[in-house]
Amino acid sequence: MDKELHLKLTVRLFTDDNQRCFGPGIATLLERVREHRSLRAAAASMEMAYSKAWRIIRTAEDVFGCKLLSSTIGGQHGGGAVLTPEAERLLAAYRAYEAEVKAFAEGKFESAFGFYRELDKGQ
């Protein structure tokens, strides 16, 4: 059976002491917070524990030195969370950088492995 090759690339940011601080997981979490206006709902939509979601957010906040979420406590109308301007800026920069890196890598992948389709697979 012939199978197509494809590149799976993820972009993750680390601190100089090798602590992971931003990547596809937190990017998706922030996008889900934007969508659901709640960290709890965002975490649930990813089948992630709420405590883990908070841990991921706090780690990134510690590294970047800014708040990523603006939260309101529940009450008559319930609580919620929205992204701070800093979170929006980080998320936009990450997604733009990720897209550029993937586009570059796809071109390099094709030039390096494009011959795969022409290999004699009958051996």
N, C-alpha and C positions, 0 to 999 in steps of 0.2 A: 504494500500500500504506500503510495506516495504521500508524503506529508510536507506541508509548507513550513518553512522556518519563519519565525518572527522574533523580533527583539522585544524583550520586556525590561524596561528601564525604570527605576524609581530614583527620585532625587530626594536625598535626606540631608539635612543640615546638622552639623555637630559642632560642639564647642571645642576649644583647643585641648580640653582634658577628656575629649572623646565622649561627651554626654550628648545623646540625641536630643535635639530641641525642636525640630520642625521637619515635617515630611508629609507624605500623602495622608496619613491618618489624622493628624491635627488639622490639615487643610480641609479634609472632608468633614471633620467634626465642626469646624468653624462655619462651613457652608450650611451644614444642617442646623446649627444654632440660628443662622440668618433665616433659614426657611421656617423653622418651628418656633423661633423666638423663645427657646427654652433649652438649657443645657441638658436637663433630664430627658426631654423628648428627643433631642438630638442624639444622645447616647443610646437611648432605647431603639431609635431607628437604625442604629449601627450594631445592635445587639451587644453593646458595651456597658459594663457596669458604670453607674453614675460616679462612684468613687474613683474609678480609673479615668473617666473623662476629666474630673477635677484635677487629678494628679498630672495628667498631660497638660492641661491648661496652666496649672501653677508652675510646672517646670519651664514651659515656654515663657511665662511672665517673668520668672526669675532670671532667665538668660537674657531676654530682651530689655528687662528693666521697665516694663510698662504693663498696664492692665490690658487684657484682650477682650474681656467681657464686662459689660455694665449690667449688673443684676438688680432686680427689685424683689423684695420679699413678698411672699404671698399675702393674701388678705381678701377683702371682699371681691376683688376682680382677679385674684391669683397673681403669682409672681411671674417672672420671666427674665430673659437675658437678651441682650443685643450686642453686636460686635462694636468695639470701640473704633474710633478712626484709625488708631495704630494697628489694630487687628485687620481692618479692611486693607490698609496699606501693605502689611506683611503678606496677607493672603493674595492680593493682586500681584505683588512682586514675585512671590513663589510660583504662582500659576503661569505667569509670563515667562519666567526663567525656565520652568519645567517644560513648557511648550517649545522654547528655543532649543534647549538641550536635546529633547526628543527628536525634533526635526533634523538637527545636525547629526545625531546618532543614527537615525534611520537612513540618511544618505550614506554615511560611512559603512553601515551594516550592509547595504545593498552593494556598494562597491567592493566590500571584502568577501561577501558570501553569495552574491548574485549568481555565481557560476554553479551553485548547488543544483539548480534545475536542469543543468546540462550534464551532470555526472552520469556515468553508465551505472545504473542501479541494477542491472541484470546479473551482476557478479555475486 
